[in-house]
Amino acid sequence: MRVDLFDFDLPEERIALRPANPRDSARLLVVDGDRFEDRHVRDLPEFLRFGDALVFNDTKVIPARLSGKRTRGEAVATIEATLHMRVGPDRWKAFLKPAKRVNVGERIQFGHEGRVCLLGTLSATVAEKGDGGEALLVFDFHGPILDEAIASLGHIPLPPYIASKREEDDQDRVDYQTIYAKEEGAVAAPTAGLHFTPELFERLDAAGIERHFVTLHVGAGTFLPVKADETSEHKMHSEIGVVTAETAEALNNVRKRGGRIVSVGTTSLRLLESAAAETGEIAAWSGATDIFITPGYKFRAVDVLMTNFHLPRSTLFMLVSAFCGLERMRAAYEHAIRNEYRFYSYGDASLLFRNDQ
């Protein structure tokens, strides 16, 4: 399909720079067939049924944006690295900026000069370079020591559309993390989950809505624009995920009892669809997925999707268009813009009921 079919105009003032407070006070656009209903996230239990199951991504965002220097003789270049997928105890794939200032084999020193690693510096060698600024970094340290160094030196990798408008601050370390985050490894938050509060969980429990967790470590590739003219020409970056046998069995039982699987976020959906057979049965699953969902895809596992509002021409807007239909989602986004919904990671949410026509 042509990528320009997924384009739309979004006023700058619709981009949220801070989340709603409290989290579940964010607005919720319910899209069920051709009906749009303006509600709030705290109203979510009203749209679910006893026996339905919410599926959350429990990945935890790490401070994956590192600033460093590349020295070549007397020439020094400032390099920013956004880690996006761990591939070994001492190895991360990362996006470098500007990548053209670093060659394979060169060293980048992150942190503060003159201080030992865990107190302020960390060095890595550029082992490989790929397309789009991607590189493989091999660090001098590994395992928990490397994790501690990254945590000490790194910054929360706010999405470009927020970072371009303001600096990251301490509040982002709280705001850009779900309340149930557990498994460290993401460099971007599963943003639909940012809306949940303990109080909302209590109301969902009281309504008989099950709660299950999967893990997909969201990579920085989620922020990359689709530069191709056709969707078939776009390459998705892989992300590491896990669906346990216990979770798979529980979700299959939900379906057998007539309940619906409600994915909280596109990351949970992509992982569940990766783990599902054509019959819809979900199996235990572990590994990397680069699933790219566009209109025409036949959904296997997920019946309802809760997700934020996405960028024009993005793979995520393509995904929701596959879930509900392109024209319906274009109309929904026009409604959201006209009614001043807040967009992107810190913005409002939508609740989408799948369209199988």
QUIJOZI-V309787 format. One record per helix or strand of 2 or more residues. SS is the DSSP state (h for helix, s for strand). FROM is the first residue (numbers start at 1). LEN is the number of residues. If there is no record, write none. Layout:
# QUIJOZI-V309787
ss=SS from=FROM len=LEN
ss=SS from=FROM len=LEN
This chain:
# QUIJOZI-V309787
ss=h from=3 len=4
ss=h from=12 len=3
ss=h from=23 len=3
ss=s from=27 len=6
ss=s from=35 len=6
ss=h from=41 len=7
ss=s from=53 len=5
ss=s from=59 len=3
ss=s from=65 len=8
ss=s from=75 len=14
ss=s from=91 len=7
ss=h from=99 len=3
ss=s from=107 len=5
ss=h from=117 len=3
ss=s from=121 len=9
ss=h from=131 len=3
ss=s from=134 len=6
ss=h from=143 len=11
ss=h from=160 len=4
ss=h from=170 len=6
ss=s from=183 len=4
ss=h from=191 len=5
ss=h from=198 len=9
ss=s from=210 len=7
ss=h from=220 len=4
ss=h from=231 len=3
ss=s from=239 len=5
ss=h from=245 len=12
ss=s from=261 len=4
ss=h from=266 len=10
ss=s from=285 len=5
ss=s from=304 len=5
ss=h from=315 len=10
ss=h from=326 len=13
ss=s from=349 len=5
